[in-house]
Amino acid sequence: MKKWIPNIAGILLGLLFVMSAVMVLFNLVKMPPPPEGTPAAMFFGAFGPTGYLKFVKIFELVGGLFVMIPRLRNFGLLLLGPVVVNIIAFHMFVGAGLKAFSDPMLLITIALSLYLLWEGRKKFASLLV
């Protein structure tokens, strides 16, 4: 496989997470509140005031920056792995269920993460020994 394909995938995945984190951390865009009484409203009502969301966004920012740098890509994937799993879990259990997998951004995030994980599988294998 060409060596530049993982680099492009890393930059794209990193930009997705960096831009998402920057938007929330620096309040660049006002997020519309979810409809009252929905599971999403209850979820964000619980995590918003506690600072948990900012904590996750810091991991997204650092992990996104690391994924864009080839030498630090695997460490970035270790930081972003739990975030990606939580994004999938949120969409499955709080959001639309299986319909969530029709969201193109979710599919792109999952595909890029799995591709980069597959590319670095030999280095990750040493963690399991």
N, C-alpha and C positions, 0 to 999 in steps of 0.2 A: 504494500500500500504506500502511496505517496506520503512523504513526511509532512507536507504542508496541509493536508486535510485535517489531521488532529489540531494543528495550530489554528486553522480557521474555525473549527468546531469549538475550541477552547475560548477563542475571542468572542464568538457569538454567545456562548453560554455565559461567559463572564460579563458581557455587556448587558444581558438580560437581568442578571442579579444585581449588578452595580447600579443600573438605572432604576430598578425597583427600589433598592435600598436608599439611594440618594433622594428619590421623590418623597419617601416617607420621613427620612431622618432630617431633611432640611425643609419640610413642609412646603414643597414646591407646588404640589397639586392638592387641593382639598378633596378628600375622598368622600363621596356621597354616603350617608349612613344607609345600612341595609334596612329593609322594611321592618317596622316594629313587630316584635313577637316572633320573628323567624329565628331558626337556630343560628343563623349567621349573626343576627343582631345580639343574641345572647352570648355567643362566642366572643365577639369583639367587645361587648359590654364587660365581660369578665377580664379579658386580657389587655384591653386598651389602657385603663387607669393604672395597671400594675407595673408597666414598663417592660413587660415581656415582649411586646411587639418590637420595641426599639432594640432589645437584646438580640432578637432573631435577625433584625435588619442589619445589625453590626456584623453578625456572622455572614450574612449574605454579601455585604460589602467587601469584607476581607476575603471570603471564599471566592467571590467573583473576580477580585483583583488577582488572587493567586492562580486561579484557573487560566487566566489570560497569559500568564508567564509560564512557558513550557517547563522550566526547571522546577517550578513550585506547583505544577498542575495537580499532581496526585495529592498533595497536602490540601489544596483547595477543594478537591473532590471529597476528601475526608470531612472538611468543614461543611460542604454543601449537601452531603449525603443525607443527614438527618433533616435538613431543611426541605429537600425534595420529597422525602418520605412524608413529612408533615403537610406539604402542599397537596400531595396525592390524597392523604387521609382527610384533609379538610374538604376537598372537592367530593370525595366519596361519601363521607358521613355527615357533613354539615351542608354541603352544596347540593348538587344535582344528582348525586349517585353515579350510575354508569353513564348518564348523559354528559357528565363532565368531560369524558374522553372525546367529546366532539369539539372541545375548545382547542383551537390550533396552538395557542401559546403553551398550554399544558402539554400537548403532544410534542411540541418542539423541545421543551425543557426536558421531558423524559427521554426523548430520542438522543439529544446531545449528551445528556448525563450518562446514559447507558453506553453510547459509543465511546466516550472518553474513558469510562470505566473498563470497557473491553480492551481499549488500546493500552491501558496501564495495568492489565491483569497480571503480568509477570512480576511487576514490582509489588503489587498488592498481595500476591501469593506468599511473599516472604513474611507478611504479617500473620499468616495463619500457621506458620511452622512453630 
